Amino acid sequence: MSTAAETLPPARRDIGVAALVFTLALVTILAAWGFQFVGGYVPCKLCLAERVPYYIGVPIALVALVAAWRRAPGWVVRSALALIAAVFLYGAYLGIYHAGVEWSWWAGPADCGAGGGLSDLNAGNLLGSLENIRIVPCDAASWRFPATGWGLSFAGWNAVISLVIAGIAGWGALSRR
């Protein structure tokens, strides 16, 4: 028994997979920036590291989407999707690692403190600048959803979303033509 996605022509399936991966990844990084710049949640060092797969994966997903749209050879789209899957598997690893640090399952990096606030130091008013620095530790979840119980933090949700993106991209890369 075949699914609807398997009965689509390969070019349309490739466009759909690439568009879905691109959209999920872009919306996720935009949401992270929104929480930071609008919501006031200052990212820690590990939070910033978790964004790197998005900075790599979103442009590759755009390349895969354009390649599929322009009917590039299947191996081009499949290779891009395989690369995206690998990048987001690494992103999932980072999210799981960070969530484990937050739950005190293992220790985080010794230098995990301010997520960029130190670059804002003003040499002319060093003491005043130091008073405005907000240190964000990696081992404290700044937000959980749902707010009670075993709610996932930003790191936990990143792990879930990264696994979903990796799964979709991997399926697209390995699906039969």
CNS distance restraints for C-alpha pairs under 8 A (distance, minus, plus):
assign (resid   2 and name CA) (resid   6 and name CA) 6.12 0.50 0.50
assign (resid   2 and name CA) (resid   7 and name CA) 6.94 0.50 0.50
assign (resid   3 and name CA) (resid   7 and name CA) 6.63 0.50 0.50
assign (resid   4 and name CA) (resid   8 and name CA) 6.72 0.50 0.50
assign (resid   5 and name CA) (resid  13 and name CA) 6.63 0.50 0.50
assign (resid   6 and name CA) (resid  13 and name CA) 7.85 0.50 0.50
assign (resid   8 and name CA) (resid  12 and name CA) 6.35 0.50 0.50
assign (resid   8 and name CA) (resid  13 and name CA) 5.86 0.50 0.50
assign (resid   9 and name CA) (resid  13 and name CA) 6.23 0.50 0.50
assign (resid  10 and name CA) (resid  14 and name CA) 5.99 0.50 0.50
assign (resid  10 and name CA) (resid 177 and name CA) 6.00 0.50 0.50
assign (resid  11 and name CA) (resid  15 and name CA) 6.23 0.50 0.50
assign (resid  11 and name CA) (resid  68 and name CA) 6.22 0.50 0.50
assign (resid  11 and name CA) (resid  69 and name CA) 7.57 0.50 0.50
assign (resid  11 and name CA) (resid  71 and name CA) 6.51 0.50 0.50
assign (resid  11 and name CA) (resid  74 and name CA) 8.00 0.50 0.50
assign (resid  12 and name CA) (resid  16 and name CA) 6.14 0.50 0.50
assign (resid  12 and name CA) (resid  68 and name CA) 7.90 0.50 0.50
assign (resid  13 and name CA) (resid  17 and name CA) 6.11 0.50 0.50
assign (resid  13 and name CA) (resid 172 and name CA) 7.93 0.50 0.50
assign (resid  14 and name CA) (resid  18 and name CA) 5.98 0.50 0.50
assign (resid  14 and name CA) (resid  65 and name CA) 7.71 0.50 0.50
assign (resid  14 and name CA) (resid  68 and name CA) 5.77 0.50 0.50
assign (resid  14 and name CA) (resid  77 and name CA) 7.11 0.50 0.50
assign (resid  14 and name CA) (resid 172 and name CA) 6.75 0.50 0.50
assign (resid  15 and name CA) (resid  19 and name CA) 5.89 0.50 0.50
assign (resid  15 and name CA) (resid  65 and name CA) 5.79 0.50 0.50
assign (resid  15 and name CA) (resid  68 and name CA) 5.22 0.50 0.50
assign (resid  15 and name CA) (resid  69 and name CA) 6.00 0.50 0.50
assign (resid  16 and name CA) (resid  20 and name CA) 6.04 0.50 0.50
assign (resid  17 and name CA) (resid  21 and name CA) 6.13 0.50 0.50
assign (resid  17 and name CA) (resid 168 and name CA) 6.92 0.50 0.50
assign (resid  17 and name CA) (resid 169 and name CA) 6.85 0.50 0.50
assign (resid  17 and name CA) (resid 172 and name CA) 6.06 0.50 0.50
assign (resid  18 and name CA) (resid  22 and name CA) 5.98 0.50 0.50
assign (resid  18 and name CA) (resid  61 and name CA) 6.01 0.50 0.50
assign (resid  18 and name CA) (resid  62 and name CA) 7.49 0.50 0.50
assign (resid  18 and name CA) (resid  64 and name CA) 5.85 0.50 0.50
assign (resid  18 and name CA) (resid  65 and name CA) 4.85 0.50 0.50
assign (resid  18 and name CA) (resid  68 and name CA) 7.60 0.50 0.50
assign (resid  18 and name CA) (resid  81 and name CA) 7.36 0.50 0.50
assign (resid  18 and name CA) (resid 169 and name CA) 7.46 0.50 0.50
assign (resid  19 and name CA) (resid  23 and name CA) 5.97 0.50 0.50
assign (resid  19 and name CA) (resid  61 and name CA) 7.65 0.50 0.50
assign (resid  19 and name CA) (resid  62 and name CA) 7.90 0.50 0.50
assign (resid  19 and name CA) (resid  65 and name CA) 5.89 0.50 0.50
assign (resid  20 and name CA) (resid  24 and name CA) 6.07 0.50 0.50
assign (resid  21 and name CA) (resid  25 and name CA) 6.09 0.50 0.50
assign (resid  21 and name CA) (resid  61 and name CA) 6.51 0.50 0.50
assign (resid  21 and name CA) (resid 165 and name CA) 5.86 0.50 0.50
assign (resid  21 and name CA) (resid 168 and name CA) 6.92 0.50 0.50
assign (resid  21 and name CA) (resid 169 and name CA) 6.55 0.50 0.50
assign (resid  22 and name CA) (resid  26 and name CA) 5.98 0.50 0.50
assign (resid  22 and name CA) (resid  58 and name CA) 5.82 0.50 0.50
assign (resid  22 and name CA) (resid  61 and name CA) 5.00 0.50 0.50
assign (resid  22 and name CA) (resid  62 and name CA) 6.16 0.50 0.50
assign (resid  22 and name CA) (resid  65 and name CA) 7.65 0.50 0.50
assign (resid  23 and name CA) (resid  27 and name CA) 5.94 0.50 0.50
assign (resid  24 and name CA) (resid  28 and name CA) 6.08 0.50 0.50
assign (resid  24 and name CA) (resid 165 and name CA) 7.09 0.50 0.50
assign (resid  25 and name CA) (resid  29 and name CA) 6.35 0.50 0.50
assign (resid  25 and name CA) (resid  54 and name CA) 6.30 0.50 0.50
assign (resid  25 and name CA) (resid  57 and name CA) 7.37 0.50 0.50
assign (resid  25 and name CA) (resid  58 and name CA) 6.01 0.50 0.50
assign (resid  25 and name CA) (resid 165 and name CA) 7.25 0.50 0.50
assign (resid  26 and name CA) (resid  30 and name CA) 6.09 0.50 0.50
assign (resid  26 and name CA) (resid  54 and name CA) 7.55 0.50 0.50
assign (resid  26 and name CA) (resid  58 and name CA) 6.21 0.50 0.50
assign (resid  27 and name CA) (resid  31 and name CA) 6.02 0.50 0.50
assign (resid  28 and name CA) (resid  32 and name CA) 6.29 0.50 0.50
assign (resid  28 and name CA) (resid 161 and name CA) 7.99 0.50 0.50
assign (resid  29 and name CA) (resid  33 and name CA) 6.28 0.50 0.50
assign (resid  29 and name CA) (resid  51 and name CA) 7.08 0.50 0.50
assign (resid  29 and name CA) (resid  54 and name CA) 6.50 0.50 0.50
assign (resid  30 and name CA) (resid  34 and name CA) 6.06 0.50 0.50
assign (resid  31 and name CA) (resid  35 and name CA) 6.13 0.50 0.50
assign (resid  32 and name CA) (resid  36 and name CA) 6.27 0.50 0.50
assign (resid  33 and name CA) (resid  37 and name CA) 5.88 0.50 0.50
assign (resid  33 and name CA) (resid  38 and name CA) 7.83 0.50 0.50
assign (resid  34 and name CA) (resid  38 and name CA) 5.16 0.50 0.50
assign (resid  34 and name CA) (resid  39 and name CA) 6.43 0.50 0.50
assign (resid  35 and name CA) (resid  39 and name CA) 4.43 0.50 0.50
assign (resid  35 and name CA) (resid  40 and name CA) 6.32 0.50 0.50
assign (resid  35 and name CA) (resid  41 and name CA) 5.73 0.50 0.50
assign (resid  36 and name CA) (resid  40 and name CA) 5.01 0.50 0.50
assign (resid  36 and name CA) (resid  41 and name CA) 4.60 0.50 0.50
assign (resid  36 and name CA) (resid  42 and name CA) 5.66 0.50 0.50
assign (resid  36 and name CA) (resid  43 and name CA) 7.00 0.50 0.50
assign (resid  37 and name CA) (resid  41 and name CA) 7.44 0.50 0.50
assign (resid  41 and name CA) (resid 142 and name CA) 7.26 0.50 0.50
assign (resid  42 and name CA) (resid 115 and name CA) 7.02 0.50 0.50
assign (resid  42 and name CA) (resid 134 and name CA) 8.00 0.50 0.50
assign (resid  42 and name CA) (resid 136 and name CA) 6.84 0.50 0.50
assign (resid  43 and name CA) (resid  47 and name CA) 5.34 0.50 0.50
assign (resid  43 and name CA) (resid  48 and name CA) 6.28 0.50 0.50
assign (resid  43 and name CA) (resid 114 and name CA) 7.90 0.50 0.50
assign (resid  43 and name CA) (resid 115 and name CA) 5.42 0.50 0.50
assign (resid  43 and name CA) (resid 136 and name CA) 6.85 0.50 0.50
assign (resid  44 and name CA) (resid  48 and name CA) 6.36 0.50 0.50
assign (resid  44 and name CA) (resid 112 and name CA) 6.90 0.50 0.50
assign (resid  44 and name CA) (resid 113 and name CA) 6.18 0.50 0.50
assign (resid  44 and name CA) (resid 114 and name CA) 5.81 0.50 0.50
assign (resid  44 and name CA) (resid 115 and name CA) 4.25 0.50 0.50
assign (resid  44 and name CA) (resid 116 and name CA) 7.98 0.50 0.50
assign (resid  44 and name CA) (resid 136 and name CA) 5.26 0.50 0.50
assign (resid  44 and name CA) (resid 137 and name CA) 6.17 0.50 0.50
assign (resid  44 and name CA) (resid 138 and name CA) 5.71 0.50 0.50
assign (resid  45 and name CA) (resid  49 and name CA) 6.34 0.50 0.50
assign (resid  45 and name CA) (resid 112 and name CA) 5.57 0.50 0.50
assign (resid  45 and name CA) (resid 113 and name CA) 6.48 0.50 0.50
assign (resid  45 and name CA) (resid 114 and name CA) 6.74 0.50 0.50
assign (resid  45 and name CA) (resid 115 and name CA) 4.87 0.50 0.50
assign (resid  45 and name CA) (resid 116 and name CA) 7.90 0.50 0.50
assign (resid  45 and name CA) (resid 138 and name CA) 6.91 0.50 0.50
assign (resid  46 and name CA) (resid  50 and name CA) 6.15 0.50 0.50
assign (resid  46 and name CA) (resid  94 and name CA) 7.79 0.50 0.50
assign (resid  46 and name CA) (resid  98 and name CA) 6.50 0.50 0.50
assign (resid  46 and name CA) (resid 112 and name CA) 7.23 0.50 0.50
assign (resid  46 and name CA) (resid 138 and name CA) 6.41 0.50 0.50
assign (resid  47 and name CA) (resid  51 and name CA) 6.72 0.50 0.50
assign (resid  47 and name CA) (resid  98 and name CA) 7.86 0.50 0.50
assign (resid  47 and name CA) (resid 115 and name CA) 8.00 0.50 0.50
assign (resid  47 and name CA) (resid 138 and name CA) 7.85 0.50 0.50
assign (resid  47 and name CA) (resid 155 and name CA) 7.16 0.50 0.50
assign (resid  48 and name CA) (resid  52 and name CA) 7.14 0.50 0.50
assign (resid  48 and name CA) (resid 115 and name CA) 7.07 0.50 0.50
assign (resid  49 and name CA) (resid  94 and name CA) 7.66 0.50 0.50
assign (resid  50 and name CA) (resid  54 and name CA) 7.94 0.50 0.50
assign (resid  50 and name CA) (resid  91 and name CA) 6.02 0.50 0.50
assign (resid  50 and name CA) (resid  94 and name CA) 5.89 0.50 0.50
assign (resid  50 and name CA) (resid  95 and name CA) 6.53 0.50 0.50
assign (resid  50 and name CA) (resid 155 and name CA) 7.98 0.50 0.50
assign (resid  50 and name CA) (resid 158 and name CA) 7.78 0.50 0.50
assign (resid  51 and name CA) (resid  55 and name CA) 6.48 0.50 0.50
assign (resid  51 and name CA) (resid  91 and name CA) 7.93 0.50 0.50
assign (resid  52 and name CA) (resid  56 and name CA) 6.31 0.50 0.50
assign (resid  52 and name CA) (resid  91 and name CA) 7.92 0.50 0.50
assign (resid  53 and name CA) (resid  57 and name CA) 5.59 0.50 0.50
assign (resid  53 and name CA) (resid  87 and name CA) 5.71 0.50 0.50
assign (resid  53 and name CA) (resid  88 and name CA) 6.11 0.50 0.50
assign (resid  53 and name CA) (resid  90 and name CA) 7.36 0.50 0.50
assign (resid  53 and name CA) (resid  91 and name CA) 5.61 0.50 0.50
assign (resid  54 and name CA) (resid  58 and name CA) 5.54 0.50 0.50
assign (resid  54 and name CA) (resid  88 and name CA) 7.86 0.50 0.50
assign (resid  55 and name CA) (resid  59 and name CA) 7.13 0.50 0.50
assign (resid  56 and name CA) (resid  60 and name CA) 6.60 0.50 0.50
assign (resid  56 and name CA) (resid  87 and name CA) 7.55 0.50 0.50
assign (resid  57 and name CA) (resid  61 and name CA) 5.95 0.50 0.50
assign (resid  57 and name CA) (resid  84 and name CA) 5.56 0.50 0.50
assign (resid  57 and name CA) (resid  87 and name CA) 6.50 0.50 0.50
assign (resid  57 and name CA) (resid  88 and name CA) 7.32 0.50 0.50
assign (resid  58 and name CA) (resid  62 and name CA) 6.21 0.50 0.50
assign (resid  59 and name CA) (resid  63 and name CA) 6.24 0.50 0.50
assign (resid  60 and name CA) (resid  64 and name CA) 6.17 0.50 0.50
assign (resid  60 and name CA) (resid  80 and name CA) 6.42 0.50 0.50
assign (resid  60 and name CA) (resid  84 and name CA) 6.80 0.50 0.50
assign (resid  61 and name CA) (resid  65 and name CA) 6.06 0.50 0.50
assign (resid  61 and name CA) (resid  80 and name CA) 7.14 0.50 0.50
assign (resid  61 and name CA) (resid  81 and name CA) 7.21 0.50 0.50
assign (resid  61 and name CA) (resid  84 and name CA) 6.92 0.50 0.50
assign (resid  62 and name CA) (resid  66 and name CA) 6.14 0.50 0.50
assign (resid  63 and name CA) (resid  67 and name CA) 5.95 0.50 0.50
assign (resid  63 and name CA) (resid  80 and name CA) 7.58 0.50 0.50
assign (resid  64 and name CA) (resid  68 and name CA) 6.01 0.50 0.50
assign (resid  64 and name CA) (resid  76 and name CA) 7.60 0.50 0.50
assign (resid  64 and name CA) (resid  77 and name CA) 5.16 0.50 0.50
assign (resid  64 and name CA) (resid  80 and name CA) 5.67 0.50 0.50
assign (resid  64 and name CA) (resid  81 and name CA) 6.82 0.50 0.50
assign (resid  65 and name CA) (resid  69 and name CA) 6.00 0.50 0.50
assign (resid  65 and name CA) (resid  77 and name CA) 7.81 0.50 0.50
assign (resid  66 and name CA) (resid  70 and name CA) 6.03 0.50 0.50
assign (resid  67 and name CA) (resid  71 and name CA) 6.08 0.50 0.50
assign (resid  67 and name CA) (resid  72 and name CA) 5.09 0.50 0.50
assign (resid  67 and name CA) (resid  76 and name CA) 7.26 0.50 0.50
assign (resid  67 and name CA) (resid  77 and name CA) 6.25 0.50 0.50
assign (resid  68 and name CA) (resid  72 and name CA) 5.86 0.50 0.50
assign (resid  68 and name CA) (resid  74 and name CA) 7.86 0.50 0.50
assign (resid  68 and name CA) (resid  77 and name CA) 6.12 0.50 0.50
assign (resid  72 and name CA) (resid  76 and name CA) 6.57 0.50 0.50
assign (resid  72 and name CA) (resid  77 and name CA) 7.21 0.50 0.50
assign (resid  73 and name CA) (resid  77 and name CA) 7.14 0.50 0.50
assign (resid  74 and name CA) (resid  78 and name CA) 6.06 0.50 0.50
assign (resid  75 and name CA) (resid  79 and name CA) 5.76 0.50 0.50
assign (resid  76 and name CA) (resid  80 and name CA) 6.26 0.50 0.50
assign (resid  77 and name CA) (resid  81 and name CA) 6.15 0.50 0.50
assign (resid  77 and name CA) (resid 173 and name CA) 7.56 0.50 0.50
assign (resid  78 and name CA) (resid  82 and name CA) 6.04 0.50 0.50
assign (resid  78 and name CA) (resid 172 and name CA) 6.78 0.50 0.50
assign (resid  78 and name CA) (resid 173 and name CA) 4.30 0.50 0.50
assign (resid  78 and name CA) (resid 174 and name CA) 7.32 0.50 0.50
assign (resid  79 and name CA) (resid  83 and name CA) 6.17 0.50 0.50
assign (resid  79 and name CA) (resid 173 and name CA) 6.73 0.50 0.50
assign (resid  80 and name CA) (resid  84 and name CA) 6.17 0.50 0.50
assign (resid  80 and name CA) (resid 173 and name CA) 7.92 0.50 0.50
assign (resid  81 and name CA) (resid  85 and name CA) 6.14 0.50 0.50
assign (resid  81 and name CA) (resid 169 and name CA) 4.97 0.50 0.50
assign (resid  81 and name CA) (resid 170 and name CA) 6.46 0.50 0.50
assign (resid  81 and name CA) (resid 172 and name CA) 6.50 0.50 0.50
assign (resid  81 and name CA) (resid 173 and name CA) 5.25 0.50 0.50
assign (resid  82 and name CA) (resid  86 and name CA) 6.32 0.50 0.50
assign (resid  82 and name CA) (resid 169 and name CA) 6.43 0.50 0.50
assign (resid  82 and name CA) (resid 170 and name CA) 5.69 0.50 0.50
assign (resid  82 and name CA) (resid 173 and name CA) 5.30 0.50 0.50
assign (resid  82 and name CA) (resid 174 and name CA) 7.99 0.50 0.50
assign (resid  83 and name CA) (resid  87 and name CA) 6.17 0.50 0.50
assign (resid  84 and name CA) (resid  88 and name CA) 6.13 0.50 0.50
assign (resid  84 and name CA) (resid 166 and name CA) 6.73 0.50 0.50
assign (resid  84 and name CA) (resid 169 and name CA) 6.30 0.50 0.50
assign (resid  84 and name CA) (resid 170 and name CA) 7.91 0.50 0.50
assign (resid  85 and name CA) (resid  89 and name CA) 6.06 0.50 0.50
assign (resid  85 and name CA) (resid 165 and name CA) 7.03 0.50 0.50
assign (resid  85 and name CA) (resid 166 and name CA) 4.02 0.50 0.50
assign (resid  85 and name CA) (resid 167 and name CA) 6.76 0.50 0.50
assign (resid  85 and name CA) (resid 168 and name CA) 7.79 0.50 0.50
assign (resid  85 and name CA) (resid 169 and name CA) 5.16 0.50 0.50
assign (resid  85 and name CA) (resid 170 and name CA) 5.23 0.50 0.50
assign (resid  86 and name CA) (resid  90 and name CA) 6.38 0.50 0.50
assign (resid  86 and name CA) (resid 166 and name CA) 6.89 0.50 0.50
assign (resid  87 and name CA) (resid  91 and name CA) 6.35 0.50 0.50
assign (resid  87 and name CA) (resid 166 and name CA) 7.69 0.50 0.50
assign (resid  88 and name CA) (resid  92 and name CA) 6.03 0.50 0.50
assign (resid  88 and name CA) (resid 162 and name CA) 5.13 0.50 0.50
assign (resid  88 and name CA) (resid 163 and name CA) 6.70 0.50 0.50
assign (resid  88 and name CA) (resid 165 and name CA) 6.62 0.50 0.50
assign (resid  88 and name CA) (resid 166 and name CA) 5.15 0.50 0.50
assign (resid  89 and name CA) (resid  93 and name CA) 6.27 0.50 0.50
assign (resid  89 and name CA) (resid 162 and name CA) 6.58 0.50 0.50
assign (resid  89 and name CA) (resid 163 and name CA) 6.24 0.50 0.50
assign (resid  89 and name CA) (resid 166 and name CA) 5.80 0.50 0.50
assign (resid  90 and name CA) (resid  94 and name CA) 6.31 0.50 0.50
assign (resid  91 and name CA) (resid  95 and name CA) 6.23 0.50 0.50
assign (resid  91 and name CA) (resid 158 and name CA) 7.70 0.50 0.50
assign (resid  91 and name CA) (resid 159 and name CA) 6.81 0.50 0.50
assign (resid  91 and name CA) (resid 162 and name CA) 5.85 0.50 0.50
assign (resid  92 and name CA) (resid  96 and name CA) 6.09 0.50 0.50
assign (resid  92 and name CA) (resid 158 and name CA) 6.83 0.50 0.50
assign (resid  92 and name CA) (resid 159 and name CA) 4.17 0.50 0.50
assign (resid  92 and name CA) (resid 160 and name CA) 6.95 0.50 0.50
assign (resid  92 and name CA) (resid 161 and name CA) 7.79 0.50 0.50
assign (resid  92 and name CA) (resid 162 and name CA) 5.01 0.50 0.50
assign (resid  92 and name CA) (resid 163 and name CA) 5.71 0.50 0.50
assign (resid  93 and name CA) (resid  97 and name CA) 6.01 0.50 0.50
assign (resid  93 and name CA) (resid 159 and name CA) 6.96 0.50 0.50
assign (resid  94 and name CA) (resid  98 and name CA) 6.07 0.50 0.50
assign (resid  94 and name CA) (resid 159 and name CA) 7.30 0.50 0.50
assign (resid  95 and name CA) (resid  99 and name CA) 6.01 0.50 0.50
assign (resid  95 and name CA) (resid 155 and name CA) 4.76 0.50 0.50
assign (resid  95 and name CA) (resid 156 and name CA) 5.86 0.50 0.50
assign (resid  95 and name CA) (resid 157 and name CA) 7.73 0.50 0.50
assign (resid  95 and name CA) (resid 158 and name CA) 5.58 0.50 0.50
assign (resid  95 and name CA) (resid 159 and name CA) 4.39 0.50 0.50
assign (resid  96 and name CA) (resid 100 and name CA) 6.03 0.50 0.50
assign (resid  96 and name CA) (resid 155 and name CA) 7.00 0.50 0.50
assign (resid  96 and name CA) (resid 156 and name CA) 6.41 0.50 0.50
assign (resid  96 and name CA) (resid 159 and name CA) 5.70 0.50 0.50
assign (resid  97 and name CA) (resid 101 and name CA) 6.33 0.50 0.50
assign (resid  98 and name CA) (resid 102 and name CA) 6.30 0.50 0.50
assign (resid  98 and name CA) (resid 108 and name CA) 7.51 0.50 0.50
assign (resid  98 and name CA) (resid 138 and name CA) 7.24 0.50 0.50
assign (resid  98 and name CA) (resid 139 and name CA) 7.75 0.50 0.50
assign (resid  98 and name CA) (resid 155 and name CA) 5.91 0.50 0.50
assign (resid  98 and name CA) (resid 156 and name CA) 7.83 0.50 0.50
assign (resid  99 and name CA) (resid 103 and name CA) 6.23 0.50 0.50
assign (resid  99 and name CA) (resid 153 and name CA) 7.15 0.50 0.50
assign (resid  99 and name CA) (resid 155 and name CA) 5.33 0.50 0.50
assign (resid  99 and name CA) (resid 156 and name CA) 5.48 0.50 0.50
assign (resid 100 and name CA) (resid 104 and name CA) 6.04 0.50 0.50
assign (resid 100 and name CA) (resid 105 and name CA) 5.04 0.50 0.50
assign (resid 100 and name CA) (resid 106 and name CA) 6.13 0.50 0.50
assign (resid 101 and name CA) (resid 105 and name CA) 5.95 0.50 0.50
assign (resid 101 and name CA) (resid 106 and name CA) 5.44 0.50 0.50
assign (resid 101 and name CA) (resid 107 and name CA) 5.71 0.50 0.50
assign (resid 101 and name CA) (resid 108 and name CA) 5.42 0.50 0.50
assign (resid 101 and name CA) (resid 138 and name CA) 7.02 0.50 0.50
assign (resid 101 and name CA) (resid 139 and name CA) 5.21 0.50 0.50
assign (resid 102 and name CA) (resid 138 and name CA) 6.73 0.50 0.50
assign (resid 102 and name CA) (resid 139 and name CA) 4.13 0.50 0.50
assign (resid 102 and name CA) (resid 140 and name CA) 5.29 0.50 0.50
assign (resid 102 and name CA) (resid 141 and name CA) 5.90 0.50 0.50
assign (resid 103 and name CA) (resid 139 and name CA) 7.34 0.50 0.50
assign (resid 104 and name CA) (resid 139 and name CA) 7.09 0.50 0.50
assign (resid 108 and name CA) (resid 112 and name CA) 7.20 0.50 0.50
assign (resid 108 and name CA) (resid 138 and name CA) 7.00 0.50 0.50
assign (resid 108 and name CA) (resid 139 and name CA) 7.00 0.50 0.50
assign (resid 112 and name CA) (resid 137 and name CA) 6.04 0.50 0.50
assign (resid 112 and name CA) (resid 138 and name CA) 5.76 0.50 0.50
assign (resid 113 and name CA) (resid 135 and name CA) 5.53 0.50 0.50
assign (resid 113 and name CA) (resid 136 and name CA) 5.30 0.50 0.50
assign (resid 113 and name CA) (resid 137 and name CA) 4.79 0.50 0.50
assign (resid 113 and name CA) (resid 138 and name CA) 6.68 0.50 0.50
assign (resid 114 and name CA) (resid 118 and name CA) 6.83 0.50 0.50
assign (resid 114 and name CA) (resid 133 and name CA) 7.85 0.50 0.50
assign (resid 114 and name CA) (resid 134 and name CA) 6.72 0.50 0.50
assign (resid 114 and name CA) (resid 135 and name CA) 4.42 0.50 0.50
assign (resid 114 and name CA) (resid 136 and name CA) 5.12 0.50 0.50
assign (resid 114 and name CA) (resid 137 and name CA) 7.03 0.50 0.50
assign (resid 115 and name CA) (resid 135 and name CA) 7.49 0.50 0.50
assign (resid 115 and name CA) (resid 136 and name CA) 6.69 0.50 0.50
assign (resid 116 and name CA) (resid 120 and name CA) 7.65 0.50 0.50
assign (resid 117 and name CA) (resid 121 and name CA) 7.61 0.50 0.50
assign (resid 117 and name CA) (resid 133 and name CA) 5.76 0.50 0.50
assign (resid 117 and name CA) (resid 134 and name CA) 6.88 0.50 0.50
assign (resid 117 and name CA) (resid 135 and name CA) 7.68 0.50 0.50
assign (resid 118 and name CA) (resid 133 and name CA) 7.04 0.50 0.50
assign (resid 120 and name CA) (resid 129 and name CA) 7.59 0.50 0.50
assign (resid 121 and name CA) (resid 126 and name CA) 6.55 0.50 0.50
assign (resid 121 and name CA) (resid 129 and name CA) 5.45 0.50 0.50
assign (resid 121 and name CA) (resid 130 and name CA) 7.05 0.50 0.50
assign (resid 122 and name CA) (resid 126 and name CA) 5.52 0.50 0.50
assign (resid 122 and name CA) (resid 129 and name CA) 5.89 0.50 0.50
assign (resid 125 and name CA) (resid 129 and name CA) 6.08 0.50 0.50
assign (resid 126 and name CA) (resid 130 and name CA) 6.13 0.50 0.50
assign (resid 127 and name CA) (resid 131 and name CA) 6.40 0.50 0.50
assign (resid 128 and name CA) (resid 132 and name CA) 6.85 0.50 0.50
assign (resid 129 and name CA) (resid 133 and name CA) 6.77 0.50 0.50
assign (resid 136 and name CA) (resid 140 and name CA) 8.00 0.50 0.50
assign (resid 141 and name CA) (resid 153 and name CA) 5.97 0.50 0.50
assign (resid 141 and name CA) (resid 154 and name CA) 7.55 0.50 0.50
assign (resid 142 and name CA) (resid 153 and name CA) 7.50 0.50 0.50
assign (resid 143 and name CA) (resid 147 and name CA) 7.38 0.50 0.50
assign (resid 143 and name CA) (resid 153 and name CA) 5.60 0.50 0.50
assign (resid 143 and name CA) (resid 154 and name CA) 6.70 0.50 0.50
assign (resid 144 and name CA) (resid 148 and name CA) 7.67 0.50 0.50
assign (resid 144 and name CA) (resid 151 and name CA) 5.23 0.50 0.50
assign (resid 144 and name CA) (resid 152 and name CA) 5.19 0.50 0.50
assign (resid 144 and name CA) (resid 153 and name CA) 4.22 0.50 0.50
assign (resid 144 and name CA) (resid 154 and name CA) 6.87 0.50 0.50
assign (resid 145 and name CA) (resid 151 and name CA) 4.72 0.50 0.50
assign (resid 145 and name CA) (resid 152 and name CA) 5.44 0.50 0.50
assign (resid 145 and name CA) (resid 153 and name CA) 6.43 0.50 0.50
assign (resid 146 and name CA) (resid 150 and name CA) 7.68 0.50 0.50
assign (resid 146 and name CA) (resid 151 and name CA) 4.71 0.50 0.50
assign (resid 146 and name CA) (resid 152 and name CA) 7.10 0.50 0.50
assign (resid 147 and name CA) (resid 151 and name CA) 6.05 0.50 0.50
assign (resid 152 and name CA) (resid 156 and name CA) 5.01 0.50 0.50
assign (resid 152 and name CA) (resid 157 and name CA) 6.00 0.50 0.50
assign (resid 153 and name CA) (resid 157 and name CA) 6.19 0.50 0.50
assign (resid 154 and name CA) (resid 158 and name CA) 6.04 0.50 0.50
assign (resid 155 and name CA) (resid 159 and name CA) 6.29 0.50 0.50
assign (resid 156 and name CA) (resid 160 and name CA) 6.44 0.50 0.50
assign (resid 157 and name CA) (resid 161 and name CA) 6.06 0.50 0.50
assign (resid 158 and name CA) (resid 162 and name CA) 5.84 0.50 0.50
assign (resid 159 and name CA) (resid 163 and name CA) 6.13 0.50 0.50
assign (resid 160 and name CA) (resid 164 and name CA) 6.29 0.50 0.50
assign (resid 161 and name CA) (resid 165 and name CA) 6.17 0.50 0.50
assign (resid 162 and name CA) (resid 166 and name CA) 6.00 0.50 0.50
assign (resid 163 and name CA) (resid 167 and name CA) 5.93 0.50 0.50
assign (resid 164 and name CA) (resid 168 and name CA) 6.19 0.50 0.50
assign (resid 165 and name CA) (resid 169 and name CA) 6.06 0.50 0.50
assign (resid 166 and name CA) (resid 170 and name CA) 5.79 0.50 0.50
assign (resid 167 and name CA) (resid 171 and name CA) 5.99 0.50 0.50
assign (resid 168 and name CA) (resid 172 and name CA) 6.17 0.50 0.50
assign (resid 169 and name CA) (resid 173 and name CA) 6.11 0.50 0.50
assign (resid 170 and name CA) (resid 174 and name CA) 6.09 0.50 0.50
assign (resid 171 and name CA) (resid 175 and name CA) 5.59 0.50 0.50
